[in-house]
């Protein structure tokens, strides 16, 4: 039976961080489902690192979500990917999402969190999943990683237990390679 991975996001998701994992999963024969607060067409954004002290943002492609968070049964999925961009700062407030994400850590299923995805993790009520671990995220999210009780890794890609964490979209090839390894070796 083919594996099934849930990608959770919303408007203002970084385009590369949702499209690359989605198509890479499909290429690998994995069923990929995109969930958002409501089932709708999402507006992606493009972040780049060109001359500013922070990233720039432009409108990206539109992307259909397949289902809403309220409709997701996390037990139906073998893995979870949380893309970055600005979407994590507001989707984390959805109590359905908090329950979904918690399931993957409780069941020790593969989780991929890239860039600002740590904002979703920071909203979980149980921080014990992260205490004493090491992970990475976009540099500006270091305080959020440390707020979880985790050590911030300077490396742009880090794998520990069932969590693959990445710094930003330039790290997607390694991020997806490591996530797929975890997915293939999971029950």
N, C-alpha and C positions, 0 to 999 in steps of 0.2 A: 504494500500500500504506500502511495506517495505521501511524503511529509507535507505539512500544512503550516504556514507561517503567517502570523498576524502582524501587520504594519499599522501602528497607531499614529495619527497625525491630525492636522487641521489646516485652516487657512494660514498662509505665511510660512509653510514648511519650506525649507531649503530644497529647491528643485532637484539638485543632484542627489541629495541625501534620501530622497524618496524614490525617484525614478531609477537610479542605479541599483539599489537593493531589489526593487520590484522586478525589474527585467532580469537581473542576475539570478534571482530565485526561479523565475519562469524558465530561464535557460537551463538551469540545473534540474528541471523536472519537478520543482517544488511548487505546490499551490500557494499563491500569495494573495492575501486578502487585505485590502486597505480599509481601515475603520476610522471614523472621525466622530465628533460630537453628534452630528446629524448626517444622515446619508445625503450627500450633495456634491456639486462640482466645487472643488477646492481651488483657490488661487495660490499657486506656488510663488516663491521669490528666489531671486538669484543673488547670492552674496559673493563679493569678490574682495580681494585684498590689493587695492590699487591706490597708493598714495595717501590714504587717510591713516590716522592712528588706530582706527577700528575698521571693520568691513563696510563696504558700500552695499546698497540694496536696490534691486530693480525688480519689476514685475516679471514673473516667469510664466510657464505654461499653465493651462487649466488641467485639472486631474479629477476624475470621478472617484469618489469613495464608494466602496461596495456595500458598506453597512454602517450602522451607528454603534456607538459604544454600548448603548442600552441593549442592543440585540446580540452582542457578542457573548458566547459561552466559551471562556478561555480553555476549558477542558477539551475543546475540539481542536486545539492547536498544539503543535510540537515546538514552536519557537516564537519569539517576539522581537521585532525591531522597532526602535523609537528613533526616528530621524530628528534632526535639529531644525534650525531656523528659529523663527519667533513663535511657531505653533506651540512648543512645550510650555511657554509661559502662561497660556490660557487653558489649554486642554487639561493641564494638571489639576484644575479646579473641579473637574467632572468626577463625581464619586464613583461612577461606573468604571472610569479609567483606573482609578486608584485600586479598585478591587481586581480588575483585569491584570494589572501589572504585578500586584502582590501575589496572585496565583502563580505566575511564572517563577518567582523567587521561591515560594513555598514548595513548589513541585520540582525545583532545580532544573527547569527547562532552559535551553539556550536563550539568552537575552543579548541583543545588540543595542548599544546606546551610543550615539555619536553627537558630537558638538554640544548643543544646548539641551540634549535629551536628559541630562542630569537634573534639570528643573522638574521633570516629571518624577524622577526617583526621589527628589527632595520632598515631594508632597506626600509620600507614603507615610502612613502612621507608624509603621514598624521600621526603625532605622537599623535594627539588629542585622538585617541582611548585609549591611555595608561596613559595620564597625570592624576595624582591624584589617580591612581589605585595602587593596590599591586599585585605583582606576584613573582614567584620564577623561578629559573633556576639553572644550574650547577654553583657551587660557583665561578668559574673563569669568569662566564658571568655576575656577579653582575654589573660591570660597564655598560654593555649593557642594562640591565634592567633599571638602573638609568638614562642612556642616553635617554631612552624613556620618562622620566618624571614620571616613576613609582617608587614605594617604593619596595625595595628588601625584600622578606619574607625569614627569616631564615628557616622556616618550609620547609620540602621536598615536600609538596603538598599544593597548594593553589587554591581555587575556588573563582572567583569574576565575577559577571555578567555572560557573556557567555564564559569566559576563564577559562580553567583548566590548571594550569601550574605545572610542576613537576621538581624535581631536577635531577634525573637520573634513569637509568633502575631499580634499586632496588625498586623504588616507583610505578612501573607499575600497581600492583593490585589496589591500591587506585586511581591512575590516571584514569584507565579505568572504574572503578566503578563510579567515579564522572562524567566522560565524558558521559557514557551511561545514567546516570540520567538526565543530561542536554539534551541529544538527545531525550530521551523518553518524556520529558516535552515540547520540542520545537514544534512549529506549524507544 
